């Protein structure tokens, strides 16, 4: 079972989609276009929560 805690330092693409209410396709584009720090293990992407929060706070 996956850890879906929003208090985690890392997020999966699925958690990003749920949190921002965006599609999976757009989430991958968002990560690629905004240079979000991520790590890929197999087919899973793990995103830096701090990188996402920093980017979102800059857009306010």
Backbone as a ProteinNet text record, in pm:
[ID]
protein_1_A
[PRIMARY]
XXXXXXXXXXXXXXXXXXXXXXXXXXXXXXXXXXXXXXXXXXXXXXXXXXXXXXXXXXXX
[TERTIARY]
84.2	0	88.2	51.3	129.3	103.6	206.4	192.6	134.4	14.1	-50.3	-59.7	26.7	26.1	68	-10.9	24.1	135	172.5	279.7	415.6	422.3	546	630.1	762.1	852.7	853	794	786.4	641.5	610.6	477.9	492.3	393.6	387.9	308.4	312.2	232.9	84.5	38.6	-102.8	-138.6	-50.9	-76.9	-75.8	12.8	15.5	-116	-163	-290.5	-405.3	-410.2	-517.1	-509	-389.1	-371.2	-399.6	-364.3	-383.6	-505.2	-573.3	-691.4	-658.9	-554.2	-511.5	-505.1	-500.3	-492.2	-350.7	-339.1	-209.2	-117.6	-174.5	-98.2	-43.9	-128.5	-84.2	19.2	7.1	102.8	243.7	255.8	387.3	440.8	353.6	394	436.4	363.1	393.4	531.7	561.1	691.3	802.5	782.6	883.8	908.4	803.6	816.2	866.5	843.3	880.9	1004.4	1073.1	1197.4	1182	1075.1	1052.2	1154.5	1214.4	1307.7	1229	1277.4	1210.8	1313.6	1271.3	1351.7	1261.6	1313.9	1236.6	1294.3	1207.6	1244.6	1150.8	1208	1124.9	1035.5	906.5	810.5	748.3	785.9	729.2	814.4	748.3	814.4	786.4	888.4	875.6	921.1	832.7	855.8	888.1	975.6	1009.6	893.5	837.5	726.4	769.2	891.9	941.4	952.4	996.3	1007.7	871.2	772.1	636.6	580.2	596.6	545.8	614.5	745.5	820	768	747.6	697.8	558.5	470.6	333.1	329.3	417.4	417.9	469.4	554.2	605.1	497.8	399.4	294.9	182.3	179	70.4	81.7
-118.9	0	124.6	225.2	347.4	442.1	520.9	626.3	748.3	786.6	901.6	1019.4	1021.9	1129.9	1260.6	1363.5	1493.9	1560	1504.1	1559.4	1504.6	1419.6	1359.5	1462.9	1440.5	1530.4	1504.4	1393.8	1360.1	1330.8	1356.3	1328.8	1245.8	1165.2	1094.2	1180.4	1142.4	1213.5	1208.3	1092.7	1078.5	1174.5	1189.4	1281.3	1426.3	1458.6	1592.4	1620.9	1523.5	1537.8	1562.6	1483.4	1498.6	1633.2	1673.3	1797.1	1922.2	1920.5	2038.4	2028.1	1914.7	1890.3	1908.7	1839.1	1843.9	1702.2	1692	1560.6	1504.4	1376.1	1308.8	1362.7	1381	1433.6	1572.8	1658.3	1792.9	1789.6	1696.7	1686.7	1658.8	1565.9	1537.5	1660.6	1731.5	1853.4	1960.4	1974.8	2070.9	2043.8	1918.5	1880.5	1910.3	1870.4	1889.4	2038.2	2116.2	2257.2	2346.5	2308.3	2392.9	2344.4	2248.8	2197.8	2157.6	2084.9	2033	1922.6	1924.7	1818.2	1689.1	1582.9	1454.2	1342.4	1226	1105.9	999	926.5	820.4	686.7	602.8	466.5	375.6	305.4	224.6	316.7	292.8	376.5	484.5	488.8	585.6	711.1	827	954.8	1000.3	1043.3	1098.3	1243.3	1334.3	1477.2	1540.6	1639.5	1714.3	1806	1783.3	1865.9	2011.9	2035	2171.5	2244.1	2175.1	2237.3	2279.8	2196.6	2228.7	2346.3	2343	2451.7	2584.3	2579.4	2699.9	2757.2	2671.9	2717	2777.2	2711.4	2759.9	2890.7	2908.4	3033.8	3149.2	3120.6	3225.3	3273.3	3187.1	3222	3303.6	3314.6	3390	3536.9
0	0	0	-79.9	-92.8	23.2	55.4	155.2	87.3	123.4	60.2	156.1	255.4	352.2	287.3	305.9	251.5	332.5	447.2	528.4	487.6	390.3	343.3	269.8	266.4	194.6	45.3	4.7	-137.2	-175	-300.5	-353.9	-480	-506.6	-633.4	-731.7	-857.1	-958.3	-921.1	-874.2	-835.8	-723.4	-624.5	-514.2	-561.4	-655.6	-713.7	-786	-863	-935.2	-838.1	-732.6	-633.7	-562.7	-524.9	-450.1	-530.6	-659.3	-743.5	-834.1	-829.5	-913.4	-1061.7	-1104.5	-1244.1	-1299.2	-1431.6	-1494.6	-1484.4	-1501.1	-1497.5	-1608.3	-1727	-1840.4	-1808.1	-1752.4	-1718.2	-1606	-1512.3	-1401.8	-1454.5	-1549.5	-1607.8	-1681.3	-1752.5	-1822.8	-1722.3	-1614.9	-1508.8	-1450.1	-1422.2	-1366.2	-1466.6	-1589.5	-1693.5	-1721.2	-1737	-1774.5	-1661.7	-1538.4	-1424.9	-1350.9	-1407.8	-1349.4	-1202.3	-1173	-1039	-1012.2	-894.2	-857.7	-838.8	-901.6	-887.1	-896.1	-852.5	-862.9	-923.1	-1017.7	-1079.5	-1037.5	-984.6	-947.6	-1025.1	-1121.2	-1209.6	-1289.2	-1281	-1353.3	-1265.6	-1137.9	-1043.2	-1035.5	-1030.3	-1010.1	-867.6	-799.1	-664.7	-670.9	-633.3	-647.4	-513.8	-516.2	-396.3	-358.9	-243.2	-196.1	-182.8	-134.2	-117.2	-250.8	-355.1	-487.3	-539.5	-517.5	-564	-484.4	-352.5	-268.8	-302.5	-327	-363.4	-495.1	-593.2	-722.7	-708.6	-634.5	-618.6	-542.2	-444.6	-367.4	-451.9	-550.7	-640	-735.6	-765.2	-861.2	-799.2	-667.3	-600.5	-625.6
[MASK]
++++++++++++++++++++++++++++++++++++++++++++++++++++++++++++

